[in-house]
Amino acid sequence: MAYDEALADRVRELCPLGEKRMFGGLGFLTAGGHMAFAVVDADLLVRVSPAEYDEALGEPGARAFDDTGKRMSGWVRVAGDVLETDDVLGDWVERGTSYAESLPPK
């Protein structure tokens, strides 16, 4: 399974952004061209500001993104099983979208 289609559909309902296949999943990009989050396997990969990174890692189901063996600072992988409610999923989607939209356009 490349990514959880049901999770991707839920994300689309919460936040309509551009989509691009990446990381073996489906990335969601802002109008400025920055990826805000991605659905990878059954998880959500979320872009967070450097100032909020450590706090984000303290959230339930969150862990550092290090699929290559090297930690990617600014990206948090959130386990799909904690994203069961739209409130929790929406909070993560908002966090990723807000930070990505704060960046200058590419």
N, C-alpha and C positions, 0 to 999 in steps of 0.2 A: 504494500500500500504506500503510495507516494505521499498522500495527505488525506486527512479526514474530510470528505466531501460535505458531510452534515455540518461540521464545524465551520467550514468555508462558507456555506450557505447562511449560517447564523451570523457570521461576521459581515457578510454582504448586506444583510438586513439592518444591522446596526450602523454601518458606516460604508456607504458606497464610495469606493476609491478605485483607481486604476489597478489592474492585476497583471502580474508577470510571474511565470514559472521560474523559481530559483530555490536554492538550498534543498533540492529534491522535493519542494513543496510549492506553495502558491503565495507569492509576496503581494502586499497591498501598498501602493505608492500614492503619495500626495500629488497634487497638481504641480508642485515644485520639483517633482522627480525623486523625492527621497522615500525610501521604504519605511513605513511606520510599524508594520508587523507582518508576520507570515504564518501560515498554517503549515506545519511540518509534522508529518506522521499524524498523531492525534493531539499534538501540542501546539501552543501558540508561542512564536518567537516574537518578542516585543522590544522595540527600540526605546531606550530610556535615557534621560539626560545623565551626564556624568555625576551631577550633584545628587541625583535620586537613585543611582545604581545600587549602593549598599542597602538602602531602605527597601528597594524593590526585591532584592535577594532575600530579605526577611519575610516576605509575603508567603502564605501557604502555597505549596506546589512550585515555587520559583527556584530556579537554579541557574548558575552561570551557563552561558552558551559556549560550549567547547567541543563541538563535534569533530574538530580536526586535531584535538589534543592540546590546542592552544586557546586559552580563554579569550573571548572577544568582549572586551569591556564595552559597556553601553548596550549590550544585548542580553536579555533575560529569556530563558526558556521556561514557559509555564505549563505544567502538566495538564493534559486535557481533562483529567478527572476532577480538577478543581474549578473547571469552567462550565459546570453543569447549569448554572443559573445565568440568565441574561444580565443580571446586575453585576456579577463578578466578571463575566466576559466583557461587558460594556466598560467597566472600570479599566481593564487592561487595554482595550481598544482605544479608549479615550487617552490614556497615558501615552501610548505609542503615537497616536495621531497628533496630539498636542505638541510633543517634542519634535516630530518630523516636520510639522508645519512651521515651527519656529526657526528652522534652518533656512539659510538663503537659497533661492532657487538654483538648480544645477545649470 
